[in-house]
Amino acid sequence: IIDTSLYQSSLKRREIVATKSLFSSLIHIMKIVYYAKFTTFDQFEISEISEILMVLVAVITGTKLGSYILNRIKEDQFRLIGVNLVRLMALIFVARGVFYW
């Protein structure tokens, strides 16, 4: 719902990305605070540390790739791609709900 309203607004593509990033960051912070109650951080194993490093590499790579793409596409292309991705995800979720329920 937030995505479709952002794509229909007068915001520029960088403003849309920044707004979506802010929402995602806030949601992730809330999840970390919530799930931290169920775990102890007193001992990390090697596998957990390697998983954290792999996530950090993926985050950095995704940020660089996203920035590269964002700087090279036009405003109308960004909106067209964004709206169609939201539609595709909605279609997938509806199909999963219908066929896997």
Backbone as numpy.savetxt, mean C-alpha at the origin, in Angstrom:
# Nx Ny Nz CAx CAy CAz Cx Cy Cz
-12.96 2.73 -1.00 -13.80 3.92 -1.00 -12.92 5.16 -1.00
-11.86 5.13 -0.21 -10.97 6.29 -0.16 -10.27 6.46 -1.50
-9.84 5.34 -2.11 -9.13 5.42 -3.39 -9.99 6.07 -4.47
-11.23 5.63 -4.60 -12.08 6.20 -5.66 -12.34 7.67 -5.43
-12.53 8.08 -4.18 -12.76 9.50 -3.93 -11.50 10.32 -4.19
-10.33 9.75 -3.93 -9.09 10.48 -4.21 -8.89 10.66 -5.72
-9.19 9.61 -6.49 -9.01 9.70 -7.94 -10.02 10.64 -8.58
-11.16 10.85 -7.94 -12.17 11.76 -8.47 -11.99 13.19 -7.98
-11.06 13.40 -7.07 -10.84 14.73 -6.52 -9.96 15.56 -7.46
-9.71 16.79 -7.07 -8.87 17.67 -7.88 -7.39 17.58 -7.49
-7.05 16.62 -6.62 -5.66 16.46 -6.20 -4.78 15.99 -7.36
-3.55 16.43 -7.35 -2.56 15.98 -8.34 -2.05 14.60 -7.94
-1.37 13.92 -8.86 -0.95 12.54 -8.60 -0.02 12.43 -7.39
0.88 13.37 -7.21 1.77 13.32 -6.05 1.01 13.53 -4.74
-0.01 14.38 -4.76 -0.83 14.60 -3.58 -1.66 13.35 -3.25
-2.13 12.66 -4.28 -2.87 11.42 -4.07 -1.97 10.37 -3.44
-0.77 10.22 -3.97 0.18 9.24 -3.43 0.54 9.60 -1.99
0.76 10.87 -1.71 1.11 11.29 -0.35 -0.04 11.02 0.62
-1.27 11.27 0.20 -2.43 11.03 1.05 -2.61 9.54 1.32
-2.48 8.73 0.27 -2.60 7.28 0.45 -1.47 6.75 1.33
-0.28 7.30 1.18 0.85 6.88 2.02 0.61 7.22 3.48
0.07 8.39 3.73 -0.24 8.79 5.10 -1.26 7.84 5.72
-2.33 7.54 5.00 -3.34 6.61 5.51 -2.73 5.24 5.78
-1.92 4.74 4.86 -1.29 3.43 5.04 -0.37 3.42 6.24
0.41 4.48 6.40 1.33 4.56 7.55 0.56 4.57 8.86
-0.51 5.33 8.93 -1.30 5.37 10.16 -1.91 4.01 10.48
-2.40 3.32 9.47 -2.98 1.99 9.67 -1.90 1.01 10.13
-0.71 1.08 9.54 0.37 0.19 9.94 0.80 0.47 11.39
0.86 1.72 11.77 1.23 2.07 13.14 0.20 1.50 14.11
-1.08 1.63 13.77 -2.12 1.08 14.63 -2.00 -0.44 14.75
-1.67 -1.11 13.65 -1.50 -2.56 13.69 -0.31 -2.95 14.56
0.78 -2.22 14.43 1.97 -2.52 15.24 1.65 -2.36 16.72
0.97 -1.28 17.08 0.60 -1.05 18.48 -0.32 -2.16 18.96
-1.28 -2.55 18.14 -2.23 -3.60 18.54 -1.54 -4.94 18.71
-0.78 -5.37 17.71 -0.16 -6.70 17.76 1.03 -6.77 18.71
1.61 -5.65 19.06 2.72 -5.64 20.01 2.28 -6.15 21.38
1.00 -6.04 21.65 0.48 -6.53 22.93 0.59 -8.05 23.03
0.62 -8.74 21.91 0.58 -10.20 21.90 1.95 -10.85 21.75
2.99 -10.08 21.75 4.31 -10.65 21.55 5.31 -10.03 22.51
6.44 -10.70 22.63 7.55 -10.13 23.41 8.71 -9.92 22.46
9.39 -8.84 22.66 10.51 -8.49 21.80 11.84 -8.72 22.50
11.86 -9.58 23.50 13.08 -9.75 24.27 14.13 -10.59 23.55
13.72 -11.43 22.61 14.69 -12.28 21.93 14.33 -12.38 20.45
15.25 -11.97 19.61 15.07 -12.13 18.17 15.92 -13.29 17.70
15.36 -14.12 16.86 16.12 -15.20 16.26 16.69 -14.72 14.92
17.66 -15.45 14.41 18.30 -15.09 13.15 17.28 -15.03 12.02
16.35 -15.97 11.96 15.37 -15.98 10.88 14.49 -14.73 10.92
14.14 -14.27 12.11 13.33 -13.06 12.23 14.09 -11.83 11.77
15.36 -11.76 12.10 16.18 -10.63 11.68 16.33 -10.63 10.16
16.54 -11.80 9.56 16.66 -11.86 8.10 15.35 -11.48 7.43
14.21 -11.85 8.03 12.92 -11.46 7.48 12.74 -9.95 7.54
13.15 -9.35 8.63 13.07 -7.89 8.76 13.94 -7.21 7.71
15.14 -7.72 7.49 16.03 -7.15 6.48 15.44 -7.30 5.08
14.83 -8.45 4.80 14.21 -8.65 3.48 13.05 -7.67 3.28
12.27 -7.42 4.32 11.17 -6.46 4.22 11.73 -5.06 3.97
12.80 -4.70 4.65 13.40 -3.38 4.44 13.91 -3.21 3.01
14.53 -4.26 2.47 14.99 -4.21 1.07 13.80 -4.05 0.13
12.71 -4.78 0.39 11.52 -4.68 -0.45 10.90 -3.29 -0.37
10.88 -2.70 0.82 10.33 -1.36 1.00 11.14 -0.33 0.22
12.45 -0.40 0.36 13.32 0.56 -0.34 13.20 0.39 -1.86
13.20 -0.85 -2.33 13.07 -1.12 -3.76 11.73 -0.62 -4.29
10.65 -0.90 -3.56 9.33 -0.46 -3.97 9.20 1.06 -4.01
9.81 1.71 -3.04 9.77 3.18 -3.00 10.52 3.77 -4.19
11.70 3.24 -4.47 12.48 3.73 -5.62 11.74 3.49 -6.93
11.19 2.29 -7.11 10.48 1.94 -8.34 9.22 2.79 -8.50
8.47 2.95 -7.41 7.27 3.77 -7.46 7.57 5.22 -7.80
8.63 5.75 -7.22 9.04 7.13 -7.50 9.46 7.28 -8.97
10.18 6.30 -9.47 10.61 6.31 -10.88 9.41 6.33 -11.81
8.43 5.47 -11.54 7.23 5.41 -12.39 6.42 6.68 -12.26
6.23 7.17 -11.04 5.42 8.37 -10.81 5.99 9.58 -11.54
7.31 9.69 -11.63 7.94 10.81 -12.31 7.84 10.72 -13.83
7.50 9.56 -14.36 7.49 9.38 -15.81 6.11 9.27 -16.44
5.07 9.13 -15.65 3.73 9.06 -16.25 3.03 10.40 -16.10
2.06 10.62 -16.99 1.30 11.86 -16.98 0.12 11.75 -16.03
-0.45 12.90 -15.72 -1.56 12.97 -14.77 -2.75 12.10 -15.19
-3.15 12.19 -16.47 -4.30 11.41 -16.92 -3.99 9.90 -16.95
-2.75 9.54 -17.25 -2.36 8.12 -17.21 -2.43 7.60 -15.77
-1.98 8.39 -14.83 -2.01 8.00 -13.42 -3.44 7.73 -12.97
-4.34 8.64 -13.31 -5.74 8.47 -12.90 -6.36 7.25 -13.57
-6.09 7.06 -14.85 -6.65 5.92 -15.58 -6.15 4.60 -15.00
-4.85 4.52 -14.76 -4.27 3.30 -14.18 -4.82 3.08 -12.77
-4.86 4.13 -11.97 -5.35 4.01 -10.59 -6.79 3.56 -10.51
-7.66 4.18 -11.28 -9.08 3.82 -11.27 -9.27 2.39 -11.74
-8.55 2.00 -12.79 -8.70 0.64 -13.30 -8.14 -0.40 -12.33
-7.08 -0.08 -11.60 -6.57 -1.00 -10.58 -7.57 -1.17 -9.45
-8.22 -0.09 -9.04 -9.24 -0.18 -8.00 -10.40 -1.03 -8.49
-10.82 -0.83 -9.73 -11.91 -1.65 -10.29 -11.52 -3.11 -10.36
-10.29 -3.40 -10.79 -9.82 -4.78 -10.88 -9.81 -5.44 -9.50
-9.31 -4.73 -8.50 -9.30 -5.30 -7.14 -10.71 -5.55 -6.65
-11.63 -4.63 -6.92 -13.02 -4.83 -6.50 -13.62 -6.05 -7.18
-13.35 -6.21 -8.46 -13.84 -7.37 -9.21 -13.28 -8.67 -8.64
-12.00 -8.68 -8.31 -11.37 -9.87 -7.73 -12.00 -10.20 -6.39
-12.22 -9.20 -5.55 -12.82 -9.44 -4.23 -14.26 -9.95 -4.36
-15.02 -9.40 -5.29 -16.38 -9.88 -5.50 -16.36 -11.32 -6.00
-15.49 -11.61 -6.95 -15.39 -12.97 -7.49 -14.98 -13.96 -6.39
-14.04 -13.58 -5.56 -13.62 -14.47 -4.46 -14.76 -14.68 -3.48
-15.53 -13.64 -3.23 -16.67 -13.77 -2.34 -17.75 -14.69 -2.90
-17.96 -14.61 -4.20 -19.00 -15.42 -4.84 -18.54 -16.88 -4.97
-17.33 -17.11 -5.41 -16.89 -18.46 -5.74 -16.22 -19.21 -4.61
-15.76 -18.53 -3.59 -15.06 -19.22 -2.50 -15.79 -19.15 -1.19
-16.98 -18.65 -1.18 -17.73 -18.51 0.06 -18.14 -19.82 0.54
